[in-house]
Amino acid sequence: MSRKRKWDARIAEYTYLSVMHMFLNILVGLTLLGVLGILAAGMIGVARGVDPAKSNKLMRWRVTIQGGALLLLVLLMSLLRG
């Protein structure tokens, strides 16, 4: 392979990794904001004495989205490592 092709391949790889890094950062931020919003809604619901089934559903959603945020963080860290 010629030098120019190798250089072009490296630039393409760097660009791809930069875009993925930015995309994952945005996704992690959005999921963390989602976790915060659901946590606040659940806590307000508990304070107001809303139906316990609804509060339980919100907390299950919080745990699910929090797990997704953790998976995205692991993916982001593995991308930064390589």
Chimera marker file (.cmm) of the C-alpha trace (Angstrom):
<marker_set name="trace">
<marker id="1" x="0.000" y="0.000" z="0.000" r="1" g="1" b="0" radius="0.5"/>
<marker id="2" x="1.263" y="3.467" z="-0.840" r="1" g="1" b="0" radius="0.5"/>
<marker id="3" x="2.100" y="6.100" z="1.745" r="1" g="1" b="0" radius="0.5"/>
<marker id="4" x="-0.816" y="8.277" z="0.672" r="1" g="1" b="0" radius="0.5"/>
<marker id="5" x="-3.302" y="5.426" z="1.137" r="1" g="1" b="0" radius="0.5"/>
<marker id="6" x="-1.916" y="4.653" z="4.578" r="1" g="1" b="0" radius="0.5"/>
<marker id="7" x="-2.137" y="8.320" z="5.499" r="1" g="1" b="0" radius="0.5"/>
<marker id="8" x="-5.706" y="8.563" z="4.172" r="1" g="1" b="0" radius="0.5"/>
<marker id="9" x="-6.668" y="5.447" z="6.136" r="1" g="1" b="0" radius="0.5"/>
<marker id="10" x="-5.255" y="6.925" z="9.342" r="1" g="1" b="0" radius="0.5"/>
<marker id="11" x="-7.092" y="10.203" z="8.799" r="1" g="1" b="0" radius="0.5"/>
<marker id="12" x="-10.356" y="8.339" z="8.154" r="1" g="1" b="0" radius="0.5"/>
<marker id="13" x="-9.871" y="6.244" z="11.291" r="1" g="1" b="0" radius="0.5"/>
<marker id="14" x="-9.093" y="9.331" z="13.393" r="1" g="1" b="0" radius="0.5"/>
<marker id="15" x="-12.149" y="11.142" z="12.030" r="1" g="1" b="0" radius="0.5"/>
<marker id="16" x="-14.375" y="8.131" z="12.742" r="1" g="1" b="0" radius="0.5"/>
<marker id="17" x="-13.084" y="7.848" z="16.308" r="1" g="1" b="0" radius="0.5"/>
<marker id="18" x="-13.551" y="11.575" z="16.900" r="1" g="1" b="0" radius="0.5"/>
<marker id="19" x="-17.149" y="11.447" z="15.694" r="1" g="1" b="0" radius="0.5"/>
<marker id="20" x="-17.879" y="8.343" z="17.785" r="1" g="1" b="0" radius="0.5"/>
<marker id="21" x="-16.302" y="9.965" z="20.839" r="1" g="1" b="0" radius="0.5"/>
<marker id="22" x="-18.490" y="13.063" z="20.449" r="1" g="1" b="0" radius="0.5"/>
<marker id="23" x="-21.618" y="10.975" z="19.772" r="1" g="1" b="0" radius="0.5"/>
<marker id="24" x="-21.043" y="8.807" z="22.844" r="1" g="1" b="0" radius="0.5"/>
<marker id="25" x="-20.397" y="11.868" z="25.017" r="1" g="1" b="0" radius="0.5"/>
<marker id="26" x="-23.734" y="13.337" z="23.929" r="1" g="1" b="0" radius="0.5"/>
<marker id="27" x="-25.542" y="10.029" z="24.542" r="1" g="1" b="0" radius="0.5"/>
<marker id="28" x="-24.012" y="9.655" z="28.008" r="1" g="1" b="0" radius="0.5"/>
<marker id="29" x="-25.038" y="13.212" z="28.871" r="1" g="1" b="0" radius="0.5"/>
<marker id="30" x="-28.596" y="12.650" z="27.667" r="1" g="1" b="0" radius="0.5"/>
<marker id="31" x="-28.970" y="9.380" z="29.548" r="1" g="1" b="0" radius="0.5"/>
<marker id="32" x="-27.640" y="10.945" z="32.731" r="1" g="1" b="0" radius="0.5"/>
<marker id="33" x="-30.099" y="13.827" z="32.360" r="1" g="1" b="0" radius="0.5"/>
<marker id="34" x="-32.834" y="11.250" z="31.850" r="1" g="1" b="0" radius="0.5"/>
<marker id="35" x="-31.816" y="9.456" z="35.032" r="1" g="1" b="0" radius="0.5"/>
<marker id="36" x="-31.852" y="12.741" z="36.923" r="1" g="1" b="0" radius="0.5"/>
<marker id="37" x="-35.282" y="13.672" z="35.564" r="1" g="1" b="0" radius="0.5"/>
<marker id="38" x="-36.819" y="10.302" z="36.381" r="1" g="1" b="0" radius="0.5"/>
<marker id="39" x="-35.250" y="10.319" z="39.835" r="1" g="1" b="0" radius="0.5"/>
<marker id="40" x="-36.676" y="13.787" z="40.524" r="1" g="1" b="0" radius="0.5"/>
<marker id="41" x="-40.126" y="12.769" z="39.247" r="1" g="1" b="0" radius="0.5"/>
<marker id="42" x="-40.053" y="9.660" z="41.432" r="1" g="1" b="0" radius="0.5"/>
<marker id="43" x="-39.005" y="11.582" z="44.520" r="1" g="1" b="0" radius="0.5"/>
<marker id="44" x="-41.676" y="14.251" z="43.953" r="1" g="1" b="0" radius="0.5"/>
<marker id="45" x="-44.255" y="11.508" z="43.489" r="1" g="1" b="0" radius="0.5"/>
<marker id="46" x="-43.247" y="9.841" z="46.755" r="1" g="1" b="0" radius="0.5"/>
<marker id="47" x="-43.370" y="13.176" z="48.601" r="1" g="1" b="0" radius="0.5"/>
<marker id="48" x="-46.867" y="13.904" z="47.261" r="1" g="1" b="0" radius="0.5"/>
<marker id="49" x="-48.102" y="10.425" z="48.051" r="1" g="1" b="0" radius="0.5"/>
<marker id="50" x="-48.843" y="9.329" z="44.492" r="1" g="1" b="0" radius="0.5"/>
<marker id="51" x="-49.845" y="5.742" z="43.726" r="1" g="1" b="0" radius="0.5"/>
<marker id="52" x="-46.999" y="3.416" z="44.814" r="1" g="1" b="0" radius="0.5"/>
<marker id="53" x="-47.302" y="1.420" z="41.577" r="1" g="1" b="0" radius="0.5"/>
<marker id="54" x="-46.493" y="4.542" z="39.545" r="1" g="1" b="0" radius="0.5"/>
<marker id="55" x="-43.544" y="5.358" z="41.801" r="1" g="1" b="0" radius="0.5"/>
<marker id="56" x="-42.270" y="1.793" z="41.469" r="1" g="1" b="0" radius="0.5"/>
<marker id="57" x="-42.558" y="2.000" z="37.681" r="1" g="1" b="0" radius="0.5"/>
<marker id="58" x="-40.544" y="5.231" z="37.641" r="1" g="1" b="0" radius="0.5"/>
<marker id="59" x="-37.819" y="3.686" z="39.772" r="1" g="1" b="0" radius="0.5"/>
<marker id="60" x="-37.624" y="0.660" z="37.438" r="1" g="1" b="0" radius="0.5"/>
<marker id="61" x="-37.215" y="3.052" z="34.502" r="1" g="1" b="0" radius="0.5"/>
<marker id="62" x="-34.494" y="4.882" z="36.404" r="1" g="1" b="0" radius="0.5"/>
<marker id="63" x="-32.550" y="1.683" z="37.016" r="1" g="1" b="0" radius="0.5"/>
<marker id="64" x="-32.897" y="0.661" z="33.356" r="1" g="1" b="0" radius="0.5"/>
<marker id="65" x="-31.702" y="4.002" z="32.006" r="1" g="1" b="0" radius="0.5"/>
<marker id="66" x="-28.926" y="4.130" z="34.594" r="1" g="1" b="0" radius="0.5"/>
<marker id="67" x="-27.718" y="0.727" z="33.383" r="1" g="1" b="0" radius="0.5"/>
<marker id="68" x="-27.751" y="2.030" z="29.814" r="1" g="1" b="0" radius="0.5"/>
<marker id="69" x="-25.686" y="5.026" z="30.895" r="1" g="1" b="0" radius="0.5"/>
<marker id="70" x="-23.151" y="2.722" z="32.522" r="1" g="1" b="0" radius="0.5"/>
<marker id="71" x="-22.905" y="0.606" z="29.373" r="1" g="1" b="0" radius="0.5"/>
<marker id="72" x="-22.337" y="3.738" z="27.297" r="1" g="1" b="0" radius="0.5"/>
<marker id="73" x="-19.622" y="4.868" z="29.709" r="1" g="1" b="0" radius="0.5"/>
<marker id="74" x="-17.890" y="1.491" z="29.402" r="1" g="1" b="0" radius="0.5"/>
<marker id="75" x="-18.088" y="1.748" z="25.610" r="1" g="1" b="0" radius="0.5"/>
<marker id="76" x="-16.684" y="5.275" z="25.731" r="1" g="1" b="0" radius="0.5"/>
<marker id="77" x="-13.812" y="4.238" z="27.991" r="1" g="1" b="0" radius="0.5"/>
<marker id="78" x="-12.948" y="1.313" z="25.734" r="1" g="1" b="0" radius="0.5"/>
<marker id="79" x="-12.935" y="3.677" z="22.754" r="1" g="1" b="0" radius="0.5"/>
<marker id="80" x="-10.603" y="6.068" z="24.553" r="1" g="1" b="0" radius="0.5"/>
<marker id="81" x="-8.284" y="3.226" z="25.567" r="1" g="1" b="0" radius="0.5"/>
<marker id="82" x="-7.704" y="1.999" z="22.024" r="1" g="1" b="0" radius="0.5"/>
<link id1="1" id2="2" r="1" g="1" b="0" radius="0.2"/>
<link id1="2" id2="3" r="1" g="1" b="0" radius="0.2"/>
<link id1="3" id2="4" r="1" g="1" b="0" radius="0.2"/>
<link id1="4" id2="5" r="1" g="1" b="0" radius="0.2"/>
<link id1="5" id2="6" r="1" g="1" b="0" radius="0.2"/>
<link id1="6" id2="7" r="1" g="1" b="0" radius="0.2"/>
<link id1="7" id2="8" r="1" g="1" b="0" radius="0.2"/>
<link id1="8" id2="9" r="1" g="1" b="0" radius="0.2"/>
<link id1="9" id2="10" r="1" g="1" b="0" radius="0.2"/>
<link id1="10" id2="11" r="1" g="1" b="0" radius="0.2"/>
<link id1="11" id2="12" r="1" g="1" b="0" radius="0.2"/>
<link id1="12" id2="13" r="1" g="1" b="0" radius="0.2"/>
<link id1="13" id2="14" r="1" g="1" b="0" radius="0.2"/>
<link id1="14" id2="15" r="1" g="1" b="0" radius="0.2"/>
<link id1="15" id2="16" r="1" g="1" b="0" radius="0.2"/>
<link id1="16" id2="17" r="1" g="1" b="0" radius="0.2"/>
<link id1="17" id2="18" r="1" g="1" b="0" radius="0.2"/>
<link id1="18" id2="19" r="1" g="1" b="0" radius="0.2"/>
<link id1="19" id2="20" r="1" g="1" b="0" radius="0.2"/>
<link id1="20" id2="21" r="1" g="1" b="0" radius="0.2"/>
<link id1="21" id2="22" r="1" g="1" b="0" radius="0.2"/>
<link id1="22" id2="23" r="1" g="1" b="0" radius="0.2"/>
<link id1="23" id2="24" r="1" g="1" b="0" radius="0.2"/>
<link id1="24" id2="25" r="1" g="1" b="0" radius="0.2"/>
<link id1="25" id2="26" r="1" g="1" b="0" radius="0.2"/>
<link id1="26" id2="27" r="1" g="1" b="0" radius="0.2"/>
<link id1="27" id2="28" r="1" g="1" b="0" radius="0.2"/>
<link id1="28" id2="29" r="1" g="1" b="0" radius="0.2"/>
<link id1="29" id2="30" r="1" g="1" b="0" radius="0.2"/>
<link id1="30" id2="31" r="1" g="1" b="0" radius="0.2"/>
<link id1="31" id2="32" r="1" g="1" b="0" radius="0.2"/>
<link id1="32" id2="33" r="1" g="1" b="0" radius="0.2"/>
<link id1="33" id2="34" r="1" g="1" b="0" radius="0.2"/>
<link id1="34" id2="35" r="1" g="1" b="0" radius="0.2"/>
<link id1="35" id2="36" r="1" g="1" b="0" radius="0.2"/>
<link id1="36" id2="37" r="1" g="1" b="0" radius="0.2"/>
<link id1="37" id2="38" r="1" g="1" b="0" radius="0.2"/>
<link id1="38" id2="39" r="1" g="1" b="0" radius="0.2"/>
<link id1="39" id2="40" r="1" g="1" b="0" radius="0.2"/>
<link id1="40" id2="41" r="1" g="1" b="0" radius="0.2"/>
<link id1="41" id2="42" r="1" g="1" b="0" radius="0.2"/>
<link id1="42" id2="43" r="1" g="1" b="0" radius="0.2"/>
<link id1="43" id2="44" r="1" g="1" b="0" radius="0.2"/>
<link id1="44" id2="45" r="1" g="1" b="0" radius="0.2"/>
<link id1="45" id2="46" r="1" g="1" b="0" radius="0.2"/>
<link id1="46" id2="47" r="1" g="1" b="0" radius="0.2"/>
<link id1="47" id2="48" r="1" g="1" b="0" radius="0.2"/>
<link id1="48" id2="49" r="1" g="1" b="0" radius="0.2"/>
<link id1="49" id2="50" r="1" g="1" b="0" radius="0.2"/>
<link id1="50" id2="51" r="1" g="1" b="0" radius="0.2"/>
<link id1="51" id2="52" r="1" g="1" b="0" radius="0.2"/>
<link id1="52" id2="53" r="1" g="1" b="0" radius="0.2"/>
<link id1="53" id2="54" r="1" g="1" b="0" radius="0.2"/>
<link id1="54" id2="55" r="1" g="1" b="0" radius="0.2"/>
<link id1="55" id2="56" r="1" g="1" b="0" radius="0.2"/>
<link id1="56" id2="57" r="1" g="1" b="0" radius="0.2"/>
<link id1="57" id2="58" r="1" g="1" b="0" radius="0.2"/>
<link id1="58" id2="59" r="1" g="1" b="0" radius="0.2"/>
<link id1="59" id2="60" r="1" g="1" b="0" radius="0.2"/>
<link id1="60" id2="61" r="1" g="1" b="0" radius="0.2"/>
<link id1="61" id2="62" r="1" g="1" b="0" radius="0.2"/>
<link id1="62" id2="63" r="1" g="1" b="0" radius="0.2"/>
<link id1="63" id2="64" r="1" g="1" b="0" radius="0.2"/>
<link id1="64" id2="65" r="1" g="1" b="0" radius="0.2"/>
<link id1="65" id2="66" r="1" g="1" b="0" radius="0.2"/>
<link id1="66" id2="67" r="1" g="1" b="0" radius="0.2"/>
<link id1="67" id2="68" r="1" g="1" b="0" radius="0.2"/>
<link id1="68" id2="69" r="1" g="1" b="0" radius="0.2"/>
<link id1="69" id2="70" r="1" g="1" b="0" radius="0.2"/>
<link id1="70" id2="71" r="1" g="1" b="0" radius="0.2"/>
<link id1="71" id2="72" r="1" g="1" b="0" radius="0.2"/>
<link id1="72" id2="73" r="1" g="1" b="0" radius="0.2"/>
<link id1="73" id2="74" r="1" g="1" b="0" radius="0.2"/>
<link id1="74" id2="75" r="1" g="1" b="0" radius="0.2"/>
<link id1="75" id2="76" r="1" g="1" b="0" radius="0.2"/>
<link id1="76" id2="77" r="1" g="1" b="0" radius="0.2"/>
<link id1="77" id2="78" r="1" g="1" b="0" radius="0.2"/>
<link id1="78" id2="79" r="1" g="1" b="0" radius="0.2"/>
<link id1="79" id2="80" r="1" g="1" b="0" radius="0.2"/>
<link id1="80" id2="81" r="1" g="1" b="0" radius="0.2"/>
<link id1="81" id2="82" r="1" g="1" b="0" radius="0.2"/>
</marker_set>
